[in-house]
Amino acid sequence: MSKLPVVSGRKTVSALGRIGYAVDHQTGSHVILRRVTYPYRRVTVPNHKELAKGTLRAIIREAGLTVVEFRALL
């Protein structure tokens, strides 16, 4: 199992943007991303300085990625 990187919410949004996610809207400190092409997934990313490990792992899983694939996007 690959080690999770320490990233901010803004960096996570940028990384997911590289694979087709776009900002749908923002509610408070949470950015809601939606995939532009099929499969139309929605992912919520808290816009914090540092994401907790469990939160980041859940975001990666919801986006349909592995940790290795996510690290490559950074």
PyMOL CGO cylinders between C-alpha atoms (Angstrom):
from pymol import cmd
from pymol.cgo import CYLINDER

trace = [
    CYLINDER, 0.00, 0.00, 0.00, 1.38, 3.37, -1.02, 0.3, 1, 1, 1, 1, 1, 1,
    CYLINDER, 1.38, 3.37, -1.02, 1.80, 6.12, 1.52, 0.3, 1, 1, 1, 1, 1, 1,
    CYLINDER, 1.80, 6.12, 1.52, -0.66, 9.01, 1.34, 0.3, 1, 1, 1, 1, 1, 1,
    CYLINDER, -0.66, 9.01, 1.34, 0.77, 12.45, 0.55, 0.3, 1, 1, 1, 1, 1, 1,
    CYLINDER, 0.77, 12.45, 0.55, 0.05, 15.47, 2.74, 0.3, 1, 1, 1, 1, 1, 1,
    CYLINDER, 0.05, 15.47, 2.74, -1.92, 17.86, 0.54, 0.3, 1, 1, 1, 1, 1, 1,
    CYLINDER, -1.92, 17.86, 0.54, -4.25, 20.81, 0.83, 0.3, 1, 1, 1, 1, 1, 1,
    CYLINDER, -4.25, 20.81, 0.83, -7.78, 20.97, -0.47, 0.3, 1, 1, 1, 1, 1, 1,
    CYLINDER, -7.78, 20.97, -0.47, -6.74, 23.38, -3.22, 0.3, 1, 1, 1, 1, 1, 1,
    CYLINDER, -6.74, 23.38, -3.22, -4.01, 21.00, -4.44, 0.3, 1, 1, 1, 1, 1, 1,
    CYLINDER, -4.01, 21.00, -4.44, -6.49, 18.11, -4.43, 0.3, 1, 1, 1, 1, 1, 1,
    CYLINDER, -6.49, 18.11, -4.43, -8.98, 20.11, -6.52, 0.3, 1, 1, 1, 1, 1, 1,
    CYLINDER, -8.98, 20.11, -6.52, -6.19, 20.92, -8.98, 0.3, 1, 1, 1, 1, 1, 1,
    CYLINDER, -6.19, 20.92, -8.98, -5.10, 17.27, -9.23, 0.3, 1, 1, 1, 1, 1, 1,
    CYLINDER, -5.10, 17.27, -9.23, -8.66, 16.07, -9.83, 0.3, 1, 1, 1, 1, 1, 1,
    CYLINDER, -8.66, 16.07, -9.83, -9.07, 18.76, -12.48, 0.3, 1, 1, 1, 1, 1, 1,
    CYLINDER, -9.07, 18.76, -12.48, -6.36, 17.03, -14.52, 0.3, 1, 1, 1, 1, 1, 1,
    CYLINDER, -6.36, 17.03, -14.52, -8.55, 13.94, -14.96, 0.3, 1, 1, 1, 1, 1, 1,
    CYLINDER, -8.55, 13.94, -14.96, -11.76, 15.72, -15.94, 0.3, 1, 1, 1, 1, 1, 1,
    CYLINDER, -11.76, 15.72, -15.94, -13.31, 17.07, -12.74, 0.3, 1, 1, 1, 1, 1, 1,
    CYLINDER, -13.31, 17.07, -12.74, -14.58, 20.65, -12.76, 0.3, 1, 1, 1, 1, 1, 1,
    CYLINDER, -14.58, 20.65, -12.76, -15.84, 22.83, -9.91, 0.3, 1, 1, 1, 1, 1, 1,
    CYLINDER, -15.84, 22.83, -9.91, -19.63, 22.55, -9.80, 0.3, 1, 1, 1, 1, 1, 1,
    CYLINDER, -19.63, 22.55, -9.80, -20.15, 24.86, -6.82, 0.3, 1, 1, 1, 1, 1, 1,
    CYLINDER, -20.15, 24.86, -6.82, -18.87, 25.68, -3.36, 0.3, 1, 1, 1, 1, 1, 1,
    CYLINDER, -18.87, 25.68, -3.36, -20.81, 25.59, -0.11, 0.3, 1, 1, 1, 1, 1, 1,
    CYLINDER, -20.81, 25.59, -0.11, -18.89, 27.18, 2.73, 0.3, 1, 1, 1, 1, 1, 1,
    CYLINDER, -18.89, 27.18, 2.73, -15.44, 25.62, 2.82, 0.3, 1, 1, 1, 1, 1, 1,
    CYLINDER, -15.44, 25.62, 2.82, -16.41, 22.58, 0.75, 0.3, 1, 1, 1, 1, 1, 1,
    CYLINDER, -16.41, 22.58, 0.75, -15.80, 22.51, -3.01, 0.3, 1, 1, 1, 1, 1, 1,
    CYLINDER, -15.80, 22.51, -3.01, -18.10, 20.17, -4.95, 0.3, 1, 1, 1, 1, 1, 1,
    CYLINDER, -18.10, 20.17, -4.95, -16.51, 18.78, -8.10, 0.3, 1, 1, 1, 1, 1, 1,
    CYLINDER, -16.51, 18.78, -8.10, -18.35, 17.05, -10.92, 0.3, 1, 1, 1, 1, 1, 1,
    CYLINDER, -18.35, 17.05, -10.92, -16.85, 14.93, -13.66, 0.3, 1, 1, 1, 1, 1, 1,
    CYLINDER, -16.85, 14.93, -13.66, -17.48, 16.49, -17.07, 0.3, 1, 1, 1, 1, 1, 1,
    CYLINDER, -17.48, 16.49, -17.07, -17.55, 13.16, -18.95, 0.3, 1, 1, 1, 1, 1, 1,
    CYLINDER, -17.55, 13.16, -18.95, -19.00, 9.76, -18.15, 0.3, 1, 1, 1, 1, 1, 1,
    CYLINDER, -19.00, 9.76, -18.15, -19.03, 8.50, -15.37, 0.3, 1, 1, 1, 1, 1, 1,
    CYLINDER, -19.03, 8.50, -15.37, -20.57, 11.68, -13.93, 0.3, 1, 1, 1, 1, 1, 1,
    CYLINDER, -20.57, 11.68, -13.93, -19.24, 11.38, -10.39, 0.3, 1, 1, 1, 1, 1, 1,
    CYLINDER, -19.24, 11.38, -10.39, -19.46, 14.06, -7.73, 0.3, 1, 1, 1, 1, 1, 1,
    CYLINDER, -19.46, 14.06, -7.73, -16.71, 14.52, -5.18, 0.3, 1, 1, 1, 1, 1, 1,
    CYLINDER, -16.71, 14.52, -5.18, -16.72, 16.88, -2.21, 0.3, 1, 1, 1, 1, 1, 1,
    CYLINDER, -16.72, 16.88, -2.21, -13.35, 18.31, -1.16, 0.3, 1, 1, 1, 1, 1, 1,
    CYLINDER, -13.35, 18.31, -1.16, -12.94, 20.40, 2.00, 0.3, 1, 1, 1, 1, 1, 1,
    CYLINDER, -12.94, 20.40, 2.00, -10.90, 23.52, 1.20, 0.3, 1, 1, 1, 1, 1, 1,
    CYLINDER, -10.90, 23.52, 1.20, -8.54, 23.16, 4.17, 0.3, 1, 1, 1, 1, 1, 1,
    CYLINDER, -8.54, 23.16, 4.17, -4.79, 23.70, 4.52, 0.3, 1, 1, 1, 1, 1, 1,
    CYLINDER, -4.79, 23.70, 4.52, -4.19, 20.02, 5.17, 0.3, 1, 1, 1, 1, 1, 1,
    CYLINDER, -4.19, 20.02, 5.17, -6.61, 17.16, 4.55, 0.3, 1, 1, 1, 1, 1, 1,
    CYLINDER, -6.61, 17.16, 4.55, -6.89, 14.37, 7.11, 0.3, 1, 1, 1, 1, 1, 1,
    CYLINDER, -6.89, 14.37, 7.11, -5.65, 10.97, 5.95, 0.3, 1, 1, 1, 1, 1, 1,
    CYLINDER, -5.65, 10.97, 5.95, -9.05, 9.31, 6.12, 0.3, 1, 1, 1, 1, 1, 1,
    CYLINDER, -9.05, 9.31, 6.12, -10.71, 12.18, 4.28, 0.3, 1, 1, 1, 1, 1, 1,
    CYLINDER, -10.71, 12.18, 4.28, -8.10, 12.13, 1.52, 0.3, 1, 1, 1, 1, 1, 1,
    CYLINDER, -8.10, 12.13, 1.52, -8.37, 8.35, 1.16, 0.3, 1, 1, 1, 1, 1, 1,
    CYLINDER, -8.37, 8.35, 1.16, -12.18, 8.65, 0.84, 0.3, 1, 1, 1, 1, 1, 1,
    CYLINDER, -12.18, 8.65, 0.84, -11.85, 11.38, -1.80, 0.3, 1, 1, 1, 1, 1, 1,
    CYLINDER, -11.85, 11.38, -1.80, -9.41, 9.26, -3.81, 0.3, 1, 1, 1, 1, 1, 1,
    CYLINDER, -9.41, 9.26, -3.81, -11.75, 6.26, -3.59, 0.3, 1, 1, 1, 1, 1, 1,
    CYLINDER, -11.75, 6.26, -3.59, -14.81, 8.33, -4.61, 0.3, 1, 1, 1, 1, 1, 1,
    CYLINDER, -14.81, 8.33, -4.61, -12.90, 9.69, -7.61, 0.3, 1, 1, 1, 1, 1, 1,
    CYLINDER, -12.90, 9.69, -7.61, -12.22, 6.12, -8.76, 0.3, 1, 1, 1, 1, 1, 1,
    CYLINDER, -12.22, 6.12, -8.76, -8.45, 6.34, -8.34, 0.3, 1, 1, 1, 1, 1, 1,
    CYLINDER, -8.45, 6.34, -8.34, -5.74, 4.49, -6.46, 0.3, 1, 1, 1, 1, 1, 1,
    CYLINDER, -5.74, 4.49, -6.46, -3.24, 6.23, -4.20, 0.3, 1, 1, 1, 1, 1, 1,
    CYLINDER, -3.24, 6.23, -4.20, -0.47, 5.65, -6.77, 0.3, 1, 1, 1, 1, 1, 1,
    CYLINDER, -0.47, 5.65, -6.77, -2.57, 7.22, -9.55, 0.3, 1, 1, 1, 1, 1, 1,
    CYLINDER, -2.57, 7.22, -9.55, -3.40, 10.20, -7.33, 0.3, 1, 1, 1, 1, 1, 1,
    CYLINDER, -3.40, 10.20, -7.33, 0.26, 10.75, -6.42, 0.3, 1, 1, 1, 1, 1, 1,
    CYLINDER, 0.26, 10.75, -6.42, 1.10, 10.81, -10.14, 0.3, 1, 1, 1, 1, 1, 1,
    CYLINDER, 1.10, 10.81, -10.14, -1.42, 13.64, -10.65, 0.3, 1, 1, 1, 1, 1, 1,
    CYLINDER, -1.42, 13.64, -10.65, 0.32, 15.83, -8.08, 0.3, 1, 1, 1, 1, 1, 1,
]
cmd.load_cgo(trace, "trace")
